[in-house]
Amino acid sequence: MEKAAPKERIILGIDPGTAVMGYGLVKETGKKTELISLGVVKMNHLDDHPLKLKRIFEKTLALIDQYKPDCLAIEAPFYGKNIQVMLKLGRAQGVAIAAALSRSMPVFEYSPRKIKQSITGNGSATKEQVAAMLQSLLNFKETPEFLDATDGLAVALCHSFQRTDLGGSAKKPYSGWSAFVKDNPGKASGLK
């Protein structure tokens, strides 16, 4: 009897931002994970916030259409002192989530601390430490122009480490916008 081919899945990870959005894609084949792509979307040349959100939406859709990922893993906005920055980051995250949901893609959200912990073993690791560990884990030499790219890649790898299909405990996936809104009324209320 022939052995079944190992399960494959592609994970798109996004570190949302309104000046720079980082992204990374990994492919799991059985227990092996490899780098597909990583990069950034620069928006600091745009001074209109709605235009930045449009760019995030369009670029997220382009990545989904190009690489056909099985799910989106996204970094949750952190709680900072500047409420305006938090609101802008929340909108950026929401637009990326909406793009994935428009393609019926499940979405998983992770806190910055959880991501750092899963990659380095230290929830307070620096961006540089996370980038160095990713280079070691995924065996790539290039130093990305922006640490936002490795931040996006870290989210994808964090989700891979959860092994949700192997009994891991990642947060609940959302299969559509209505399911996300139902479970997150506070996050979606500002989008009306």
C-alpha positions as CSV (number, residue, x, y, z in Angstrom):
1,M,0.0,0.0,0.0
2,E,1.3,3.4,-1.0
3,K,2.0,5.9,1.8
4,A,-0.1,9.1,1.7
5,A,1.8,12.3,0.8
6,P,2.4,14.6,3.8
7,K,-0.2,17.3,4.3
8,E,0.8,20.7,2.9
9,R,-0.4,24.1,3.9
10,I,0.7,27.6,3.1
11,I,0.5,30.3,5.9
12,L,0.4,34.0,5.2
13,G,1.6,36.1,8.2
14,I,1.0,39.8,8.4
15,D,2.4,42.4,10.7
16,P,0.0,45.3,10.1
17,G,1.2,48.8,10.0
18,T,0.1,52.1,8.4
19,A,3.7,53.2,7.4
20,V,5.0,49.7,6.6
21,M,3.2,46.4,6.5
22,G,5.4,43.3,6.9
23,Y,4.4,39.9,5.4
24,G,5.9,36.4,5.2
25,L,4.8,33.2,3.8
26,V,5.8,29.7,4.9
27,K,4.9,26.3,3.5
28,E,4.4,23.3,5.8
29,T,4.9,19.8,4.4
30,G,4.4,17.3,7.2
31,K,6.6,18.5,10.0
32,K,8.9,20.5,7.7
33,T,8.5,24.3,7.3
34,E,10.2,26.3,4.6
35,L,10.3,30.0,3.6
36,I,8.3,30.9,0.5
37,S,8.6,34.7,0.6
38,L,8.8,37.8,2.8
39,G,8.7,41.5,2.2
40,V,7.1,44.8,3.1
41,V,4.6,47.2,1.7
42,K,5.7,50.8,2.2
43,M,3.0,53.4,2.6
44,N,4.9,56.3,4.2
45,H,4.7,58.1,0.8
46,L,0.9,58.2,1.2
47,D,-0.4,60.9,3.5
48,D,-4.1,60.0,3.4
49,H,-5.1,57.3,5.9
50,P,-7.9,55.8,3.8
51,L,-5.5,55.5,0.9
52,K,-3.1,53.5,3.1
53,L,-6.0,51.2,4.1
54,K,-6.9,50.7,0.5
55,R,-3.2,49.8,-0.3
56,I,-3.2,47.2,2.6
57,F,-6.4,45.7,1.4
58,E,-5.2,45.5,-2.3
59,K,-1.7,44.1,-1.4
60,T,-3.2,41.5,1.0
61,L,-5.6,40.3,-1.8
62,A,-2.6,40.3,-4.3
63,L,-0.6,38.1,-1.9
64,I,-3.6,35.7,-1.4
65,D,-4.2,35.5,-5.1
66,Q,-0.5,34.9,-5.9
67,Y,0.4,32.4,-3.3
68,K,-3.0,30.8,-2.5
69,P,-2.4,30.5,1.3
70,D,-4.6,28.2,3.4
71,C,-4.9,30.8,6.2
72,L,-3.9,34.2,7.5
73,A,-2.1,34.7,10.7
74,I,-2.0,38.3,11.9
75,E,-0.4,40.2,14.7
76,A,-2.9,41.8,17.1
77,P,-2.4,45.5,17.8
78,F,-0.5,46.0,21.1
79,Y,-1.9,48.2,23.8
80,G,0.1,51.4,23.8
81,K,-0.2,54.8,25.4
82,N,-1.1,56.6,22.1
83,I,-4.7,55.9,21.3
84,Q,-4.5,57.4,17.8
85,V,-1.7,55.0,16.9
86,M,-3.7,52.0,18.3
87,L,-6.7,53.0,16.3
88,K,-4.7,53.3,13.1
89,L,-3.1,49.9,13.7
90,G,-6.5,48.3,14.5
91,R,-7.9,49.6,11.2
92,A,-4.8,48.3,9.3
93,Q,-5.3,44.9,10.9
94,G,-9.1,45.0,10.2
95,V,-8.5,45.7,6.5
96,A,-6.1,42.8,6.2
97,I,-8.5,40.5,8.0
98,A,-11.4,41.7,5.7
99,A,-9.2,40.9,2.6
100,A,-8.7,37.4,3.8
101,L,-12.3,36.9,4.8
102,S,-13.4,38.2,1.3
103,R,-11.5,35.1,0.0
104,S,-13.2,32.8,2.6
105,M,-9.8,32.3,4.3
106,P,-9.6,31.4,8.0
107,V,-7.9,34.1,10.2
108,F,-5.8,33.5,13.3
109,E,-4.6,36.4,15.6
110,Y,-1.6,36.3,17.9
111,S,-0.3,38.9,20.4
112,P,3.2,40.3,19.9
113,R,4.3,38.5,23.1
114,K,3.0,35.1,22.0
115,I,4.8,35.5,18.6
116,K,8.1,36.4,20.2
117,Q,7.7,33.6,22.8
118,S,7.0,31.0,20.1
119,I,10.0,32.0,17.9
120,T,12.7,32.8,20.5
121,G,11.4,31.3,23.8
122,N,11.4,34.9,25.2
123,G,8.2,37.0,25.1
124,S,10.3,40.2,25.5
125,A,12.7,39.4,22.6
126,T,13.8,42.3,20.4
127,K,12.9,42.5,16.7
128,E,16.6,41.8,15.9
129,Q,16.6,38.6,18.1
130,V,13.4,37.4,16.4
131,A,14.9,38.1,12.9
132,A,18.1,36.2,13.8
133,M,16.2,33.2,15.1
134,L,14.0,33.1,11.9
135,Q,17.2,33.1,9.8
136,S,18.4,30.1,11.8
137,L,15.1,28.2,11.8
138,L,14.2,28.8,8.1
139,N,17.8,28.8,6.8
140,F,17.9,32.0,4.9
141,K,20.8,34.4,4.7
142,E,19.3,37.6,3.3
143,T,18.8,40.4,5.8
144,P,15.5,42.0,5.0
145,E,15.5,45.7,4.4
146,F,13.0,46.2,7.2
147,L,12.4,44.2,10.4
148,D,8.7,44.5,9.6
149,A,9.2,41.7,7.0
150,T,10.6,39.3,9.6
151,D,7.8,40.4,11.9
152,G,5.3,39.2,9.3
153,L,7.2,36.0,8.8
154,A,7.3,35.5,12.6
155,V,3.5,35.6,12.7
156,A,3.3,32.9,10.0
157,L,5.8,30.7,11.8
158,C,4.1,31.2,15.1
159,H,0.9,29.9,13.6
160,S,2.8,26.9,12.1
161,F,4.1,26.0,15.5
162,Q,0.6,25.8,16.9
163,R,-0.1,22.9,14.6
164,T,-3.8,23.4,14.8
165,D,-4.5,20.4,12.6
166,L,-2.4,18.3,15.0
167,G,-4.3,19.2,18.1
168,G,-2.7,22.6,18.9
169,S,-4.5,25.4,20.6
170,A,-4.5,28.4,18.3
171,K,-7.3,30.9,18.5
172,K,-10.5,30.1,16.8
173,P,-10.4,30.7,13.0
174,Y,-13.1,32.8,11.3
175,S,-14.7,31.6,8.2
176,G,-16.5,34.8,7.3
177,W,-17.0,38.4,8.3
178,S,-20.2,37.7,10.2
179,A,-18.5,35.1,12.4
180,F,-15.7,37.5,13.2
181,V,-18.1,40.4,14.0
182,K,-20.2,38.1,16.2
183,D,-17.2,37.0,18.3
184,N,-15.6,40.5,18.3
185,P,-18.3,43.1,18.6
186,G,-15.9,45.7,20.1
187,K,-13.4,45.4,17.2
188,A,-16.0,45.7,14.5
189,S,-18.1,48.4,15.9
190,G,-16.0,51.2,14.5
191,L,-16.4,49.9,10.9
192,K,-20.0,50.8,10.5
